[in-house]
Amino acid sequence: MTEVKGSGKPITGSCGGRLAIGTSRIWLLAVLLVISSGILYRGVTSRLQKALHSPIKLAIPLSNFPKEIGNWTGIELPIRSTTKEYMEQNFADDFFSRRYINSQTNAWADVYVVYCSTRPGGILGHQPAVCYPASGWVQDSTDKSSFETASGRKISCLIHRFHTPEPQYRETVVLNFYILNGQITTREDDFSGLLGRSPNISGNPARYVVQVQISSVVENSIREIAKAIADQIIDFFPDKNGIVKEAGYSQPLSGNLK
């Protein structure tokens, strides 16, 4: 009980009651705020988990990518189940891996295309200069280059050269580039920022990173198949306006990864 200053008389009645009620309301609001924060957190977490475990689908699955392109015929290359599982859990929403063989020249090249939209930045670090040495290859060089597609479009790319040590000496040449929201790039820096690393919670298929790798033992082979196949690869994905030319499909583009 509190006394009125100088009077020695206790406070009774409405003043003390209002003080007690005010304190109770503050505690009640604090409790409600904590409960609301918990509900909001669980809601956001649940939505994020659902987004990360639900692959974002393309208008046309990459399994439908043509196996017959001019004189080139593609056959599926098996991917180990553990590798496939890792890809799907960490970055890949869709992909294909094939060997294309030219019926006239017998030239061949392996074509690997992976689409990353649920986690666009998940592909960071998964590039020839990292993955080949991790598999026992020795990197000899990486050079900036370009090639011209069948439609006459100039595509910037990187050319990597590797070999395996004796006694089982082998050489391979790898051409690679990225498609970032419909734009061609060879730089991981273009999608390594905070936005690029953030998950695609909205599920917009027009926000993505695609990696294209083409490899063979002869550089001429990878350039020939790149020229024949690149236009169709690009047309399978939303362009900068969200349009998938291969499907006559349009998905509005919401933001970019830079």
Phi, psi and omega in degrees: 000138183253140178264150173286129185304127176085352184252337183074006182262137180288153175281128177226163174090212193293326184297309179296323179296317179297322179297316180294317180295320179298317179296319180297320180295321179298315179295321179296317178297321179296317179296316179297322179296317179297315180297315181297320179297319179296318179296317179297316180299315180295323179295314179295317180297317179298317179296319180295315180298319178297319180296318184288337182255010177239099182305140178276124187270144174281161176300321175232122180300149180293342175296340178271001180299138186303136174266345177245114179225104184060233179272004183262135177236129184259142174234143183294137173259126182293142175243131181305143184301323180293322177293316179299317180296318178297316180300313184292329181280336189247332182201335190269121171269332178197154179193164165216154179221114185221155170255122178258132182239133180274120185292339182269320186253350185065009175293150179220157176202144178267129183244123180236123180231127180231131182255124183236109182234320177301315176232080185304321182280358181295339181283349180305132179089343178268079183223160184307319183295344178256311188288322180294310176301326178294340179259012175101000179275149176258126181279127180263322181192160170221124184232144172287140181206192177197165175213165181251132180280175180298332180274357179095005180283137179269126182244123174286145181205174172244143175246117180252143176236135181223161170215160174257147182293161172298153009272354181256065184291129175218157175234151174212150178237134184235127173258130176215153174202170179241153168246115184248104181051040178090357181250142179277137175209159174243004188252122173294334180302335182290343178224026181258001179285183183301315180293322179296327181277343183286145180292155182271074185296327182290344179074024182283112181292348179274359172253110189196168167230132174244132172253134177242125175233132177231124185228152176193182179271346183234130182297324181299325181294317181290329178288323180294312181289326177299317178297320184285331193249338191299318181302316182289325176299311182299321183288348179281347185242154178302136176279189184296343177260005179085012183262129175262104186297324183295336185246354187062038189244144180232129176230116181306138181272122180248094178082179177225185185257001185282000000 
